[in-house]
Amino acid sequence: MRVTNSMVVNSTLRDLNLSLSRLQDTQTDLTTGRKIRRGSDDPTGASAAMTIRNQLRRAEHEARSLDDAQAWLSSADTALVTGLEVLGAVKETAIRAGNTGSGNALSREALAKSVENMRSDLLTLANTKYLGRPIFNGTAAPNADGNAYDAAGVYGGNGAAVSREIAPNTTVAVNMTGEEIFGVQGAPFGNVFDVLEELASAIRANDTTRMATAQTELETATTRWSASTAEIGSRGARVEQTAFRAADTDLMLRETLSKLEDVDIAAALMSVKANENAYTAALTAAAKVIPPSLVDYLR
């Protein structure tokens, strides 16, 4: 087979272009930091990367839902823990008022007023809001004042749960309703606001029988409040543990994605240098192989 000058030139130029293409590819890898830029670069890796990206998008949605759930439960927990302290102070006041023969009308009025002030504090806690929404109101719209309870202690919400998805196919109720925590108005033991109102009235009247009844009802209200606080706390702990697991999963997915797509900088630098040397050597060899042109003869 006769090898012509044009065949040598074409073959040499083709090899030079291939060497230059390899150099450009490695330089692009180094510049972008990614070794998969098109599906054709690594079809299997690209498919796995797309799957991981879909999982990361779902994880981001769940992370937002987890953050919202934690905020709801944290608001409720803070309100209920504070309320338990207030109820403890009410019980101390009730005991002082119930002491036989203690105080006069003026001191009883002061004790009754103290109970009414603490009732107002509990109402404020019962109307705790998150993002402008009463957290103990169920799914109902707030009343005209934007609250779950009015000044008389009447509940305007419903008994529905507010749920958040915290993991695939896993939801948690982030609320408890006002009646679950504070009691039902008109029920045998009433709600806590009615109990405190009755206690203040009994103290003013120095009616020890009514005070004793109110103290019993107060004990029931405190027990119910404590159970609600424990329930909210357990849900908060569950959400927190789920958030920790979600963060670990997110980190694992991102590490896997990085291994699939990201360039090893040290290896890429070595590859660029090797391809650069190869291209330089190819150019030097080509200069010797390609025959002189008419321009070379005219110099």
HURA-V200054 format. One record per backbone hydrogen bond with DSSP energy under -1.0 kcal/mol. CO is the residue of the C=O (numbers start at 1). NH is the residue of the N-H. E is the energy in kcal/mol with one decimal. If there is no record, write none. Layout:
# HURA-V200054
co = [CO/CO]
nh = [NH/NH]
e = [E/E]
This chain:
# HURA-V200054
co = [4/5/6/7/8/9/10/11/12/13/14/15/16/17/18/19/20/21/22/23/24/25/26/27/28/29/33/38/42/43/44/45/46/47/48/49/50/51/52/53/54/55/56/57/58/59/60/61/62/63/64/65/66/67/68/69/70/71/72/73/74/75/76/77/78/79/80/81/82/83/84/85/86/87/88/89/90/91/92/93/94/99/104/105/106/107/108/109/110/111/112/113/114/115/116/117/118/119/120/121/122/123/125/128/130/133/134/136/137/137/143/147/148/150/154/162/164/167/170/170/172/177/178/182/184/191/192/193/194/195/196/197/198/199/200/201/202/206/207/208/209/210/211/212/213/214/215/216/217/218/219/220/221/222/223/224/225/226/227/228/229/230/231/232/233/234/235/236/237/238/239/240/241/242/243/244/245/246/247/248/249/250/251/252/253/254/255/256/257/258/261/264/265/266/267/268/269/270/271/272/273/274/275/276/277/278/279/280/281/282/283/285/286/293/294]
nh = [8/9/10/11/12/13/14/15/16/17/18/19/20/21/22/23/24/25/26/27/28/29/30/31/32/33/263/41/46/47/48/49/50/51/52/53/54/55/56/57/58/59/60/61/62/63/64/65/66/67/68/69/70/71/72/73/74/75/76/77/78/79/80/81/82/83/84/85/86/87/88/89/90/91/92/93/94/95/96/97/98/102/108/109/110/111/112/113/114/115/116/117/118/119/120/121/122/123/124/125/126/127/128/135/133/130/137/178/140/158/146/143/156/153/150/174/172/170/166/167/164/181/182/192/187/195/196/197/198/199/200/201/202/203/204/205/207/208/211/212/213/214/215/216/217/218/219/220/221/222/223/224/225/226/227/228/229/230/231/232/233/234/235/236/237/238/239/240/241/242/243/244/245/246/247/248/249/250/251/252/253/254/255/256/257/258/259/260/261/262/35/268/269/270/271/272/273/274/275/276/277/278/279/280/281/282/283/284/285/286/287/289/290/297/298]
e = [-1.9/-2.6/-2.9/-2.4/-2.5/-2.8/-2.3/-2.3/-2.4/-2.5/-2.2/-2.4/-2.8/-2.6/-2.2/-2.0/-2.6/-2.4/-2.3/-2.2/-2.5/-2.4/-2.1/-2.4/-2.9/-2.1/-1.8/-1.5/-3.3/-2.1/-2.2/-2.5/-2.2/-1.9/-2.3/-2.5/-2.1/-2.0/-2.4/-2.1/-2.0/-2.3/-2.3/-1.8/-2.5/-2.3/-1.9/-2.0/-2.6/-2.5/-2.1/-2.5/-2.8/-2.0/-2.4/-2.6/-2.5/-2.2/-2.3/-2.8/-2.4/-2.0/-2.5/-2.7/-2.1/-2.2/-2.0/-1.4/-1.7/-2.7/-2.1/-1.8/-2.2/-2.4/-1.8/-2.1/-2.7/-2.2/-2.2/-2.4/-1.7/-1.9/-2.7/-2.0/-1.7/-2.2/-2.8/-2.6/-2.0/-2.1/-2.2/-2.2/-2.1/-2.1/-2.0/-1.9/-2.3/-2.2/-2.1/-2.0/-2.5/-1.2/-1.6/-2.4/-1.4/-2.5/-1.0/-1.9/-1.3/-1.2/-2.4/-2.8/-3.0/-2.1/-1.6/-3.1/-2.2/-2.5/-2.0/-1.4/-2.1/-1.6/-3.4/-2.8/-1.8/-2.1/-2.2/-1.8/-2.5/-2.4/-2.4/-1.9/-2.5/-2.2/-2.1/-1.9/-2.4/-1.0/-2.2/-2.3/-2.2/-2.7/-2.3/-2.0/-2.3/-2.4/-2.2/-1.9/-2.4/-2.5/-2.2/-2.4/-2.5/-2.8/-2.3/-2.1/-2.3/-2.3/-2.1/-2.7/-2.4/-2.3/-2.1/-2.4/-2.2/-2.0/-2.6/-2.4/-2.4/-2.3/-2.3/-2.0/-2.3/-2.6/-2.3/-2.0/-2.5/-2.6/-2.2/-2.3/-2.6/-2.3/-2.1/-2.3/-2.6/-2.2/-2.0/-1.7/-2.6/-2.2/-3.5/-3.0/-2.7/-2.0/-2.4/-2.8/-2.4/-2.5/-2.8/-2.4/-2.4/-2.4/-2.4/-2.4/-2.5/-2.3/-2.4/-2.1/-2.6/-2.6/-2.0/-1.9/-2.8/-1.3/-1.4]
